[in-house]
Amino acid sequence: MPVLKIDKRISVGDFQKEFNAIFPFLKIEFFKPSTKVGASSYKTASLMTSRDHIANDIKSSTISIDSMTTVAQLKKLLSEKLGLLSLIYRKSGAMWIETSLTEDWSLERQNHEAEQMNVN
């Protein structure tokens, strides 16, 4: 089972590289939620850069995911462990498409579907 390690020193970019090494046709983005009361959507959140640190105020933590973990489960886990919003994208040709309509698909299925779309 792939394990993604999170500690207070890991950058968004390093986490993205680890995620992409496991799922090469998927991409993950992180957003800092707005501090405004009641604002918890992506519309009010700000995209984190690859140099940002994922977690400044947590101890080391691991997120265990396997190929059958769904996008929805992963997003919930990241939100609960890190307090961050995340989006998962699937490669489709030269574009990245958000997986919001297929969040019930496993990461393996998402990656496989994207791989099939990108076979030359």
Backbone torsions as a table, in degrees:
resi	resn	phi	psi	omega
1	MET	NA	126.3	177.1
2	PRO	-63.4	141.3	177.5
3	VAL	-124.6	126.7	175.5
4	LEU	-101.9	121.8	-177.6
5	LYS	-95.1	134.2	179.0
6	ILE	-122.6	129.5	168.6
7	ASP	-140.5	174.8	-172.5
8	LYS	-66.9	-12.7	-179.4
9	ARG	-95.4	-12.6	-175.1
10	ILE	-72.7	135.5	178.5
11	SER	-89.3	161.3	175.6
12	VAL	-56.6	-44.8	-178.9
13	GLY	-60.3	-41.9	178.8
14	ASP	-66.3	-41.1	178.1
15	PHE	-64.0	-41.8	178.8
16	GLN	-61.4	-40.0	178.6
17	LYS	-63.8	-43.2	178.4
18	GLU	-62.9	-44.1	179.1
19	PHE	-61.6	-45.0	-178.0
20	ASN	-68.9	-27.7	176.5
21	ALA	-66.9	-33.1	178.9
22	ILE	-81.7	-41.0	-178.4
23	PHE	-125.6	83.8	-171.4
24	PRO	-66.1	-15.1	179.8
25	PHE	-106.4	14.4	177.6
26	LEU	-122.2	156.4	179.6
27	LYS	-137.4	143.7	178.8
28	ILE	-122.0	138.3	176.4
29	GLU	-124.8	146.3	178.8
30	PHE	-116.0	146.7	179.8
31	PHE	-130.4	138.5	173.5
32	LYS	-84.4	123.4	178.2
33	PRO	-63.8	151.3	176.7
34	SER	-67.3	149.7	177.4
35	THR	-87.6	-1.3	178.3
36	LYS	-68.7	141.6	-180.0
37	VAL	-61.0	129.6	177.4
38	GLY	79.7	0.2	-178.9
39	ALA	-99.4	104.9	-178.9
40	SER	-134.6	22.1	-179.0
41	SER	-102.5	168.1	178.6
42	TYR	-65.9	-26.0	-178.8
43	LYS	-64.8	-31.7	-178.2
44	THR	-101.9	-1.1	-179.0
45	ALA	-90.4	159.7	177.8
46	SER	-112.9	136.7	-179.9
47	LEU	-66.1	132.2	177.9
48	MET	-83.8	144.6	178.6
49	THR	-87.4	166.2	-178.1
50	SER	-64.3	-20.9	-179.8
51	ARG	-88.9	-14.6	177.6
52	ASP	-63.8	149.4	174.2
53	HIS	-89.6	137.4	-176.4
54	ILE	-64.4	-45.9	-174.1
55	ALA	-139.8	118.7	179.3
56	ASN	-96.0	-21.5	-172.0
57	ASP	-123.5	28.9	175.4
58	ILE	-122.1	158.5	171.9
59	LYS	-80.9	172.7	177.8
60	SER	-54.9	144.4	-179.5
61	SER	-149.5	152.8	174.3
62	THR	-119.9	146.3	174.0
63	ILE	-115.2	116.7	178.9
64	SER	-97.2	121.0	177.5
65	ILE	-128.0	151.4	172.6
66	ASP	-128.5	177.6	-173.9
67	SER	-65.0	-18.4	-179.3
68	MET	-93.0	-3.5	175.3
69	THR	-63.0	132.5	178.7
70	THR	-84.1	163.0	176.2
71	VAL	-58.7	-43.7	-179.5
72	ALA	-61.2	-42.2	179.2
73	GLN	-64.9	-42.1	179.6
74	LEU	-64.3	-45.2	179.6
75	LYS	-61.1	-40.5	179.6
76	LYS	-65.9	-43.6	179.3
77	LEU	-61.4	-45.8	178.9
78	LEU	-64.4	-38.5	178.1
79	SER	-64.9	-44.6	-178.7
80	GLU	-68.8	-40.5	-177.3
81	LYS	-78.9	-36.3	-172.6
82	LEU	-111.8	-17.9	-176.0
83	GLY	72.4	22.4	-178.7
84	LEU	-115.3	149.5	171.7
85	LEU	-84.7	145.8	178.5
86	SER	-139.6	153.2	174.3
87	LEU	-129.1	141.6	177.6
88	ILE	-111.4	134.3	179.9
89	TYR	-119.2	149.8	177.5
90	ARG	-115.2	135.2	-179.8
91	LYS	-71.5	133.4	177.2
92	SER	-138.0	93.8	-174.8
93	GLY	66.6	-125.4	179.7
94	ALA	-91.3	1.5	-175.5
95	MET	-112.1	159.5	171.5
96	TRP	-112.4	124.8	180.0
97	ILE	-111.1	140.3	179.5
98	GLU	-68.0	142.6	-177.1
99	THR	-92.8	19.3	-174.2
100	SER	-59.7	-30.8	-180.0
101	LEU	-82.6	-12.2	-178.3
102	THR	-126.1	34.4	-177.6
103	GLU	-65.3	-18.2	178.8
104	ASP	-83.3	-4.5	176.1
105	TRP	-78.7	148.4	175.3
106	SER	-71.2	160.1	176.5
107	LEU	-61.7	-36.7	177.8
108	GLU	-62.0	-44.6	179.4
109	ARG	-65.4	-42.5	177.8
110	GLN	-57.5	-48.7	-177.7
111	ASN	-64.5	-42.6	-179.8
112	HIS	-63.8	-45.7	178.7
113	GLU	-59.4	-42.4	179.6
114	ALA	-66.4	-40.6	178.7
115	GLU	-61.4	-41.4	179.4
116	GLN	-64.8	-35.4	179.1
117	MET	-71.8	-19.5	-174.1
118	ASN	-109.5	11.8	176.2
119	VAL	-76.7	129.5	-178.3
120	ASN	-86.9	NA	NA
